[in-house]
Amino acid sequence: MADTALPIGGLPSAGALQPTDRFELERPGVGQDPATGHHTTFADIAAAAAGSAQTGDMLLTVRDPGGQWLEQGSVYAQSAYPDLFALVGLLGDGPPGAAFTSIAGWSTRAVNDYAMISKDEIIGVGNNTIWRSEDSGVTWSSYALTGNWQRVYSLASGVYVSANGSVRRSTNRGESFGANINPAGFSSSAAPAVYQSGSRIFLMTSGDNGRYSDNYGVSWSSMITGGNLIVTLLPLGNGVIVGFPFSNNFAMRSENNGATWPTTITLPSNSSGASGVLGVALGNGVGIISGTGGILRTTNAGSSFTQAYSGTSANRPDTFVVDGRVYTFVFNGIVHSDTMGAGFVGPVRVTNSSIWYMSRAGLVVPNSANGTAASISPYLYNYDPATMFRTPRVTDVRGYIKP
C-alpha cells in the first residue's frame, strides 16, 4: 500500500491491508523503530501480542493474526484447547429461540418499535417518547419527543423516527433529533418507511409515490415508477434497488439509485405486501425480503428471485443479521438462516408480539408493546456439547481469543 494520509475511520478495508503495511500516527515518534525510522507494522503488533498474551486474552484486529489465536464466536473441539475450554465453559446450544426465560425487573415501556444501532446500543420509540439503551438493554433512559412515533430505523446516515406525516433524523445515535423532514404534500395517513441507498434516502408509504432526497431531507424529488405504486424497497448496493408494489407478483428494478425503474421482474409469489417491511442486502448481489408471500431471495442483484421460505410473514417482519445469521419475523414466530438466506429454519413460536430486538445477551421479545413482561432467548448455536465448545463473542469489532 502506498504512503497515504488517512483520517481516523478512513483506513482501507481489511482485504486491502498487508502484514508489512504501516500505521503513520498523528503524533510523530509513537511506535517508531529508532533503528529504521519505520512505524509499527500489523505483523509487529500481532507478534508482540502473541508474546505476552495469556489464555482468554482478546486481540482486536482487522487481519487474521494466525494459528496462535482463535476467532471469537466460533466452535472448536474441547480436547484441542483444554485450557481455554476450562476458562470459557459451555455456552448455550440449540436452535435460536428454542427456549425463552422471563426477564426480571422489566420496566413498563410503551414501545411501538425497536432498532439496533449496535449490539450494545438499542433505540425504541413509543408515542411521544424515545427510549435508549447503551448496555444491550440492561438499563434504559428516555426523553420526550412530541409525535406518535411508530417506527425507528438505524441507517448509515443516522437514526430516523417515523410517525403519520412526520419523520425526524438524528446524527448522534438517537440522543436528539432534528426538525421534521417529511416533504410537504407527502402522505400523512401512515408512518413512512425510511430506506437508504448510497447517500440517497427514501420515504415510502402505501398511499403515495415514494420520495427521495440527496441532502437528507432538505429537498425531495418524486420517484417516477410508470404508474406503479411501490411501497417497499430493497437496496442491494452499487445503485441497484428493487421496488415492490403492494401485494403483487412483480417487482421493479432500478440501476440508478431509484431515478428510473425500467425493468419489471416476475416474482414466485406475492411481494412485500405492506410499507415498512425491511429486507436485507447480504453482499455480492445476494438479498432477501419478507412479506405476505413468504421470504424471497435474490443472488443476482435483483434480476430474479426465488422463494426461500413459504410461510406467512408478519405485517412488518423486521429482518437483520447478527454474527452471520439472518433472522426474520414471520407470523408469531422467528425463522433463521445460516446459509445467507438460501433456506430458513423455524418458525420458533414466540409471544404475540412483532416487537423484538437482539441484545448482547440474546433475542428479546416483549410479551406486549405496553406490558411489563418480556422474555429472552440466548444466542444459541448447534454443536455437540459433549466434545465441542464455542469461543465467546464480546465485541462488534472483529476479534480473536488466545487459547
N, C-alpha and C positions, 0 to 999 in steps of 0.2 A: 504494500500500500504506500503510495507516495505521501510525502510530508504534506499534511493538510491541517489547517486550523479549524477546529470544530467546537461549537458551543456545547455546553452540558446538555445532554439529551439528543445531540446531533451525531453520535457515533454511528458508523455503518452497521448493517445487520451482522449477526454473528457469523453468517456464512462468508462474509467478505473479509473477516479478520484472519490473520495468520499468527502462529506462535511467535514469530520474530517481529511482529508489529509492536510499536512502542507508543506509550502514552506521553504526550507533551503536556505537562501540568502547567496551570496558570502561574504557579509560584516557582520560579527557576531554582533548580538545585534539589527539589524534593524528588527522591527516588533516583537521583543521578549517580551513575557509576563514575567515581573520580578518575579512574584509570582511562576510561574510554570517552567520557563525556556523554555517554548514551543514557537514556532513561530506561526504567524497568520495562521488560517485555512481559507479555502474557505468560510465556513459558517460565520466566523467572518467578512470577507471582505463584504459579502452580507448584513449582519446585520448592519454594520457601514454605508454602502452606503444608505441603506433604511432609516436610522435615520436622515440623513442630506440632502437627495435628494429633489429637487423641481420638479414640473411638467415640463416635457420636458427634464430633465437630461437624459444622456445616461450612461449606465453601460455596459462595455465590459467585458465579462466573458465566460469561456468555459462551464459553467454549468447554468442551468435554476435557477435564484435566487428566483423563487416563484411568487405567485399571485400578489405581490406588484409591479411587473414590467411587461410590455407588450413587446412581441417580436417585434423587428423592422421589417418593411416591411409586416406586417400582417394586416388583416381587422377586424375592431371592430365596434360595434354599437355606434353611436353618443351619444345616451342617456345614455349609460353606463359610458362614460368618457367625460362629457361635458367640463371640464377644458382643457383637452388635445386637444379635437376637436377644441375648440376656439383658441388654440395656433397653431395647425397644419393646420387647414382648409382642404379643399378638394384638393386631388391630382388627377392626370389625370385618366380617366376611358375610357374603350372601348377596342377593340381588338388591339394588338400590330401592329403598322404601319398603323392604320386606317387614321391617319391624319399626314401629314408632313408639316413643315414650313421651309422656306429658312433660312440659317444661314448667318447672316450679317457679312461682313468682311472676308469671306472665302478667304484664300490666295492661290495662284497658287502653287500646288504641283503635280509634275509628279509622281504619286504613282501607282505602279502595284499591291500592296497587303498591307494589314494591319494585325497586330496581337495584341491581348490584352495580356499584361503582367499581369496587374491587372485592376480593374475598373478605376484607375487613370492613369496608365502607358500604353501608346499605342505606337507601333512602326510601321513605314511604310517604304517600300523600293520602290525606283524608279530609274531605270537605275544605275547611279553612285552615288546615294545619299541615306543616311539613315536619316529618319525623326523620331523625338522622341517628345512625349508629356508626361509631368508628372502631368498634371492637367485636365485629361479627355478630351483632345483635344481642350481646350480653346486656349492655346498657344503652339507653336511648335519651336523646334530647329532642325538644320540639320548639317550634315558634309559629306564630300566627301568620298566615298569608291569605288574604281575602280571595276567595274563589272556590267554587265547588269542584275541587280537583279530583279527577277521575283516573288519570293515567300519569305515569312518570317514565321517562326514557333517559338512559345513560348512553350518550353518543360521544364520538371523538371530539366534537366541538363543544360539549358541555352537557349539563343535565337540563332536561325540559320537563315542565309540568303542563298538563293539558286539562281544560275544562270546556264546557259548552261556550264557544265564542271567545276563548282566551287561551293563549299559550305564552309561557314565560320561560326565559333561559337563564341558567346560572353558569358562570365561568369559574366559580370557586367551589365546585363539588357539592353544591346544594346549601352552602352556608347562607347565601342570599340569592335573590332573583331580581332580574331587571323588569322593565315595563312590559306590558302586553305587546307581543309581536304578531298577533293574529291579524291577517290582512283585512282591510276594510271590504265589506261585502262578502266575505267568505262565510260559509255555512256556520250558523251558531246553534244548530239543532243537535249537535253531537260534539264530544270532545275529540279534536283532531288527533290522528296518529302522526308521529314525527319520525322521519327517516333521514338518513344521511348517505350520500354517495359522493366520494371525494370531498370537496369543500362545499358542496351544494346540499341544502336541507330542503325537505319536502313536508308539506302538511296535507293530509288526506282524510276525507270522511266519506261516508256512504251517501251524502246528499249534495255534493258539489264537486266540480272538476278540481283536481289537485292543484296546488300552488307550489312554486319552488323559488328559493332565494339563494343568491350567491354572496350575500353580505349578512347572513344570519338574522334575517327578518327586517332589515332596514327598508328594503323594497322587495316586491314579489312579482312573479310572472305566472301566467296561467299555463298549465300543461295542455298541449294540443294532441288529442288522442283520437281524432277522427270520429267523434260522436260516442265513443265507448266510455262509460263511467268507470274508471279504475279506482278501486278503493284500497288496495293493498300493494305494497312494493317489496321486492326482494333485490336489494343492491348486491351485485356479485363481484364488484371491483372492475378497475380499468374502464369505467364509464358505462358498463353493462348493467341494466336494470330490467327486471321482469315485472310487469304490472298485471294485477289480477282484478278483473271485474267482479261484481257481486254475484256469487252462485252461478257461474257459467263454466262450461267445459273448454274454455280457451283462455289464453293469456296473450299479452302483448310484450314485445321486446324492444328495448332501446339500446343503441350502442353509443349514444352521445349524451349520456347523463340525463336522459329524460326530456331532451329538447324535442325530439320526434320519436314516433313509435311505429316504424314501418312494417314490422314483422308480426304476424299472428301465429300463435302456437296452439295446436290442439293438445288438450290435456287428457290424461287417462281417467279423470274423474272431475267432479265439480271443483272449482277453485276455492280460494280462501274463505269466501262467504261473509266476511264482516271486516269493517275497518278496525284498525287496532291490532290485527293479527301480526305477529312477528315471526319472520323466518330467520335463517342464519346462513351466512356465507362461510364455508369451511375451507376455502382456499383452492387454488388450481382449478377454478371453474366449477367446483362442487358446492351445492347449496341445497337446503331443504326449506319447505314451507308447510305449515299445518293448517288445515281448515276443515270445512264441512265434509269434504270428500276423503279425509284421511291425511296422510303425510305424503307429499310429493317431493321427488328428488331429481336434481339435475347434475350431470357430470360433465356437461359441455357448455358451461356458461349460459344456461338458459335456452339453448337451441331446441331442447326437448326435455320432457320429464317422464319419469316412471313413478309408479306408486310403491312407496316404501312401507306404508302401513295403511290398512284399510279401515281401521276402527273409527268411530265417530269422534271428531275432535271437539274440544271445548269452544265456546263462543269467542274467547280471546286466549288462545293457547300460547302463552309465553314459551319461548324456546331459547336455550342458552347452552354454552359449552363450558364444562368445568373439568380440568385435568384430562382433556382429550375425550371426555364422554359427553355425548349430546343428550340433553333432556328436553322433553316437551310434554305439555299437559294435554291429555285427552279427557273425554267426559268423565269427571270424578276420578281421575287416575293419572299416574305418571308412567311414561314409557321412556326407555333409554336405548342408546345405540353406542356400541364400542367399535363400529365399523364405518365411521364417517357417514352415518345415515343410510347405509346400504340395507340394513334391517334393524328392526326395533324389538325389544323385549318388554313384555308387560301386556296390559297395564297393571300396575300395582295400585289398588284402590286406596284412596285417602279420604279424609273428611270432606264434607260437601263445601269445598272452597276452592276457587281458582286463583286464590291469592297465596303466593308462596315465594320463597327465595332460598338461595343456598348460602349458608354461613360457613365459616371455617369449621364449625363443629358438625355440619350436616345440613340436610334438607329440612326446612321449617315450613309447616303448614298450619296457619291459624284455623281453628275449628269453625270460626265465622269471622266476618270482617269486623264486627263490633263487639265480639265476645272477649272474655278474659282468659280463654284457654288456647293453647297451641301445642302441637306435637312436633317432635324432631326425630329424624332418622339419620344415623351417622353415615359418613362416607363409607360405602361398602364395596368390597372387591371380591371377585370369585377366585379363590385359590384354596389349596388343601392346607388347612391349619396344622395338620399333623407333621408336615415336612417343610412348609413354606412360611415366610413372613414378609411383611411389607415395610419399606422404609418410610418414615413419616414425611409429610409434605408440610413445611412450616412457613412458606413464603410464596408470594406470587412471582418472585424472580426465580429464574432457573437456578437450581442449586444441587449440590452433591453432598453426601454424608460419608464420613470416614468410617470404614468397617473395623 
